[in-house]
């Protein structure tokens, strides 16, 4: 069990999570399909309750990368 601390509107929130799933894409075609890939994973794992998420974007002169990390709590 892990604890995730996040800051929102000057308040600190904590969430317990048992795992994380990372999705990323650098090519335009892969970025276009990322939402479907995440939705498929969520549907395939109904015992996981998403407790938080982060979206990170980075780029250089050749590549644009988006990373979406889902933090989840496994339901009993």
N, C-alpha and C positions, 0 to 999 in steps of 0.2 A: 504494500500500500504506500502510495506517495501522496504528497500534498503539493498542490499548485497554488502559488500566490499570484494574484494579479491586481493591478491598480485600475479602478474605474471611477471617474468622477470624484477623485480625492479620497476614495474609500478603498481599503484593502480587502479583497475577497479571497477566501481559501476554499479549495475544492479537493476532495480526496479522489484520487484516480488510481487505477490498477494497471493501466497500460496506455500506450500512445501508438498511433498509426500515422505514418508520414507519407504524403503524396506529393510528387513534384513533377514538373515538366519544364523543358527548355525549348522545345520546338513548338511552333505555332499550332500545328495540327494536334499535338499532345495537349497543349493548353486548352484548346477548344473542347477536348473530350474529358478534361479533368473532372468536371462536375458529375458527369455520368459515371465515371470510375468511382468517385467517392460515394455516390448514391448506391451503386451496386454493392460496394463493400458494406455500407450501413444495412442494406436489406439482407445481406448474407450473414450478418452478425447481430441478430435481434437481441441477444443477451447482453450486448454492450450498450450502455447509456452514455451518450456524449455529454461530458460535463464542462468542457471548454474547448476552444480552438484558437489557433494562431495562423495568421497568413503573413508570409514573408515574401517580398519581391526583391530580386537583385538583378543586376545586369552589368554587362561590360560592352565593349564595342561590337562583339559578335553574337552574344547570347542574352536572352531575357529569361530569367528563371522565376517561377512561382512555386512556393512550397506551402502546403496546407497541412498543418499538424492537428490531428484530433486526439484529445485526451478523453479516455473513457473509463467508466466504472463497470466492472462485470457484475451483472445482476445474478442473484442466486436462482 
